[in-house]
Amino acid sequence: MARLPVPWARTRPRLEIIPFIDVMFFLLATFMMVSLSMIHNAGIEVKLPALGTAKNLEQQPEELIITIDRAGQIYAHREPLTLTQLKSRLTDWRVIVPEGRLILQGDYGCDFGKVAEVMDAARAMEIERLVIRTEKPEAAKP
C-alpha cells in the first residue's frame, strides 16, 4: 500500500504578518483611547466668554486653575474655596511653583466683582503669569 504524500509535511510553517499587524494596530488604538479617557479635567464646567482672539491653552502640570461659577463660588482644581482659603492656597502654590501660570476661568454670567477679587488676590501674591481663559465664538471654531 502506497503512502499518500501529506501536503504540509514538506512545507515550512509561515508566519502571516498581516493579521499580526492588524492585531497590533487594534491594541495601539485601544491603548490610546483608554489613556485619553484617563486625562483628568481640572476645571469646573462653566460657560466661558466667547471672544474672537481666544486661543487654545495646553494644560501644564505647574498650572493652577481657578474657576468662578455662575453663583460666584471659587474653585481651585474642583475644590470649593472661600477668598481667604484661596489666598492661602495661592501662597502655598507660589512656594512650590514660583514660575507657575495661574489660569482664571469665570462663567459668562458670574459677578465681575468676584473675578476682580481673585485677580487682586493673585496680584497681592505677586503672580505675574495670569491668564484669563475664554473660548472661540461658535462661528470661528474649526
C-alpha positions as a Markdown table, in Angstrom:
| # | Residue | x | y | z |
|---|---|---|---|---|
| 1 | Met | 0.0 | 0.0 | 0.0 |
| 2 | Ala | 1.4 | 3.3 | -1.1 |
| 3 | Arg | 1.5 | 6.2 | 1.3 |
| 4 | Leu | -0.1 | 9.4 | 0.1 |
| 5 | Pro | 2.1 | 12.5 | 0.5 |
| 6 | Val | 0.8 | 14.9 | 3.1 |
| 7 | Pro | 0.9 | 18.4 | 1.6 |
| 8 | Trp | 2.0 | 20.2 | 4.7 |
| 9 | Ala | 4.8 | 17.8 | 5.5 |
| 10 | Arg | 7.2 | 19.3 | 3.0 |
| 11 | Thr | 6.4 | 23.0 | 3.6 |
| 12 | Arg | 7.7 | 25.0 | 6.4 |
| 13 | Pro | 5.2 | 26.9 | 8.6 |
| 14 | Arg | 4.7 | 30.6 | 7.7 |
| 15 | Leu | 4.1 | 33.5 | 10.0 |
| 16 | Glu | 1.3 | 35.6 | 8.5 |
| 17 | Ile | 2.3 | 39.2 | 9.1 |
| 18 | Ile | -0.9 | 41.0 | 8.0 |
| 19 | Pro | -3.1 | 39.6 | 10.8 |
| 20 | Phe | -0.3 | 40.3 | 13.3 |
| 21 | Ile | -0.1 | 44.0 | 12.1 |
| 22 | Asp | -3.9 | 44.2 | 12.4 |
| 23 | Val | -3.8 | 43.0 | 16.0 |
| 24 | Met | -1.0 | 45.4 | 16.9 |
| 25 | Phe | -2.9 | 48.4 | 15.5 |
| 26 | Phe | -6.0 | 47.3 | 17.4 |
| 27 | Leu | -4.0 | 47.1 | 20.6 |
| 28 | Leu | -2.4 | 50.5 | 19.9 |
| 29 | Ala | -5.8 | 52.2 | 19.2 |
| 30 | Thr | -7.3 | 50.6 | 22.4 |
| 31 | Phe | -4.4 | 51.8 | 24.5 |
| 32 | Met | -4.6 | 55.3 | 23.1 |
| 33 | Met | -8.4 | 55.5 | 23.7 |
| 34 | Val | -8.0 | 54.3 | 27.3 |
| 35 | Ser | -5.1 | 56.7 | 28.0 |
| 36 | Leu | -7.1 | 59.7 | 26.6 |
| 37 | Ser | -10.1 | 58.8 | 28.8 |
| 38 | Met | -7.8 | 58.9 | 31.8 |
| 39 | Ile | -6.9 | 62.6 | 31.4 |
| 40 | His | -8.2 | 64.5 | 34.4 |
| 41 | Asn | -10.1 | 67.7 | 33.7 |
| 42 | Ala | -9.0 | 70.0 | 36.5 |
| 43 | Gly | -11.7 | 72.7 | 36.0 |
| 44 | Ile | -15.3 | 73.1 | 36.7 |
| 45 | Glu | -17.7 | 73.2 | 33.8 |
| 46 | Val | -18.6 | 76.8 | 33.1 |
| 47 | Lys | -19.8 | 78.8 | 30.1 |
| 48 | Leu | -16.8 | 80.8 | 29.1 |
| 49 | Pro | -17.0 | 84.2 | 27.3 |
| 50 | Ala | -16.6 | 83.8 | 23.6 |
| 51 | Leu | -14.0 | 86.1 | 22.1 |
| 52 | Gly | -12.5 | 86.3 | 18.7 |
| 53 | Thr | -8.9 | 86.3 | 20.0 |
| 54 | Ala | -9.3 | 83.3 | 22.2 |
| 55 | Lys | -6.5 | 80.7 | 22.0 |
| 56 | Asn | -6.4 | 77.0 | 23.0 |
| 57 | Leu | -4.2 | 76.6 | 26.0 |
| 58 | Glu | -2.2 | 73.5 | 26.6 |
| 59 | Gln | -2.6 | 72.5 | 30.2 |
| 60 | Gln | 0.7 | 72.3 | 32.0 |
| 61 | Pro | 1.3 | 70.4 | 35.3 |
| 62 | Glu | 2.6 | 73.6 | 37.1 |
| 63 | Glu | -0.6 | 75.5 | 36.4 |
| 64 | Leu | -3.3 | 76.3 | 38.9 |
| 65 | Ile | -6.8 | 76.6 | 37.5 |
| 66 | Ile | -9.1 | 78.9 | 39.4 |
| 67 | Thr | -12.8 | 78.7 | 38.4 |
| 68 | Ile | -15.7 | 81.0 | 39.3 |
| 69 | Asp | -19.1 | 79.6 | 38.6 |
| 70 | Arg | -22.3 | 81.5 | 37.9 |
| 71 | Ala | -23.2 | 81.6 | 41.6 |
| 72 | Gly | -19.8 | 83.2 | 42.5 |
| 73 | Gln | -18.3 | 80.1 | 44.1 |
| 74 | Ile | -14.5 | 79.9 | 43.7 |
| 75 | Tyr | -12.9 | 76.6 | 42.9 |
| 76 | Ala | -9.2 | 75.6 | 42.7 |
| 77 | His | -9.0 | 72.3 | 40.7 |
| 78 | Arg | -12.6 | 71.4 | 41.6 |
| 79 | Glu | -12.1 | 72.2 | 45.3 |
| 80 | Pro | -14.5 | 74.9 | 46.6 |
| 81 | Leu | -12.7 | 77.7 | 48.4 |
| 82 | Thr | -13.5 | 80.9 | 50.1 |
| 83 | Leu | -11.5 | 84.0 | 49.2 |
| 84 | Thr | -9.4 | 83.6 | 52.4 |
| 85 | Gln | -8.7 | 79.9 | 51.6 |
| 86 | Leu | -7.8 | 80.9 | 48.0 |
| 87 | Lys | -5.2 | 83.4 | 49.3 |
| 88 | Ser | -3.7 | 80.7 | 51.5 |
| 89 | Arg | -3.7 | 78.3 | 48.5 |
| 90 | Leu | -2.0 | 80.8 | 46.2 |
| 91 | Thr | 0.7 | 81.4 | 48.9 |
| 92 | Asp | 1.4 | 77.6 | 49.1 |
| 93 | Trp | 1.3 | 77.2 | 45.3 |
| 94 | Arg | 3.8 | 80.1 | 44.8 |
| 95 | Val | 6.3 | 78.4 | 47.2 |
| 96 | Ile | 6.0 | 75.1 | 45.3 |
| 97 | Val | 5.8 | 76.6 | 41.8 |
| 98 | Pro | 7.3 | 80.1 | 41.7 |
| 99 | Glu | 7.1 | 80.4 | 37.9 |
| 100 | Gly | 3.8 | 78.7 | 37.5 |
| 101 | Arg | 0.9 | 80.1 | 35.4 |
| 102 | Leu | -2.5 | 80.9 | 37.1 |
| 103 | Ile | -5.5 | 80.3 | 34.8 |
| 104 | Leu | -8.6 | 82.1 | 35.7 |
| 105 | Gln | -11.9 | 81.0 | 34.2 |
| 106 | Gly | -15.1 | 82.6 | 35.1 |
| 107 | Asp | -18.6 | 81.7 | 34.0 |
| 108 | Tyr | -20.1 | 84.2 | 31.5 |
| 109 | Gly | -22.8 | 85.1 | 34.0 |
| 110 | Cys | -20.7 | 85.4 | 37.1 |
| 111 | Asp | -20.3 | 88.6 | 39.0 |
| 112 | Phe | -17.3 | 90.6 | 37.7 |
| 113 | Gly | -16.6 | 91.7 | 41.3 |
| 114 | Lys | -15.7 | 88.1 | 42.2 |
| 115 | Val | -13.3 | 87.9 | 39.2 |
| 116 | Ala | -11.7 | 91.2 | 40.3 |
| 117 | Glu | -11.3 | 89.9 | 43.9 |
| 118 | Val | -9.5 | 86.8 | 42.6 |
| 119 | Met | -7.3 | 88.9 | 40.4 |
| 120 | Asp | -6.5 | 91.2 | 43.3 |
| 121 | Ala | -5.5 | 88.2 | 45.4 |
| 122 | Ala | -3.2 | 87.0 | 42.7 |
| 123 | Arg | -1.7 | 90.4 | 42.4 |
| 124 | Ala | -1.1 | 90.5 | 46.2 |
| 125 | Met | 0.8 | 87.3 | 45.8 |
| 126 | Glu | 2.9 | 88.9 | 43.0 |
| 127 | Ile | 1.7 | 86.3 | 40.5 |
| 128 | Glu | 2.8 | 87.7 | 37.1 |
| 129 | Arg | 1.7 | 84.8 | 34.9 |
| 130 | Leu | -2.1 | 85.2 | 35.0 |
| 131 | Val | -4.3 | 84.1 | 32.0 |
| 132 | Ile | -8.0 | 84.6 | 31.7 |
| 133 | Arg | -9.5 | 81.6 | 29.8 |
| 134 | Thr | -12.0 | 82.3 | 27.1 |
| 135 | Glu | -13.3 | 80.3 | 24.2 |
| 136 | Lys | -13.6 | 81.0 | 20.5 |
| 137 | Pro | -17.0 | 82.0 | 19.1 |
| 138 | Glu | -19.1 | 79.2 | 17.6 |
| 139 | Ala | -18.7 | 80.6 | 14.0 |
| 140 | Ala | -14.9 | 80.7 | 14.3 |
| 141 | Lys | -14.4 | 77.2 | 15.7 |
| 142 | Pro | -12.9 | 74.7 | 13.2 |
